[in-house]
Amino acid sequence: MAQPPAKAKTVGELSAAAAACQGCDLWQEATQTVFGEGKEGAPMMLVGEQPGDQEDLQGRPFVGPAGRVLEQALDEAGIDRRRVYVTNAVKHFRFTRRGKRRLHEKPNAAQVRACRPWLEAEIEVVKPGLIVLLGATAAQSVMGPAFRVSKQHGEVLESPFGIPVVATVHPSSILRSVDDKSRDAAMSSFIADLMVAAKQA
């Protein structure tokens, strides 16, 4: 089981070490570890749940359909993606096979726990001014299992890391909206939460 190097000073060092991580069972089926992306000292860190199908294949976070929603929302909130650090609470893709398709499956508590040292190490190296938690898995991995995004989204809160956080939905949830009206409402709420974060970062 690989652990983050105690004296890692760069994201590159952490990413190289994480490539060998077998801290939970997800490495067995996933194509590769998908580590965070961005610069040390980024004013804002975005933390999602886990890589999706495209992220697993390409080895980069938020490059699939949810990533496109995120790009649009960041743009509308006035946030330059090049100035943020993007990562996930879990670094391997958990999925169920349905024919040739690989369908997203939510990581369990043990898998989130196993990846927590990597997220902590990323926060230590990047030293963001603010963390945006995208969805319940990311929010609960940082704020604890009782945290509810639905109740506290868009609020600036203190985190156990001593860094303020803003929780909001995961962009993939917007893709699952049942119709255009609910999708537009969800997107507007998402952008509003990101604008709160932008004022803090």
Buried (B, 14 or more C-beta within 10 A) or exposed (E): EBEBEEEBEEBEBBBBBBBEBEBBBBBEEBBBBBBBBBEBEBBBBBBBBBBBBBBBBBBBBBBBBBBEBBBBBBEBBEBEBEBBBBBBBBBBBBBEEEEEEBEBEEBBEEBBBBBBBBBBBBBEBBBBEBBBBBBBBBBBBBBEEEBEBEEBBBEEBEBEBEBBBBBBBBBBBBBEBEEEEEBEEBBEBBBBBBBBBBEBB
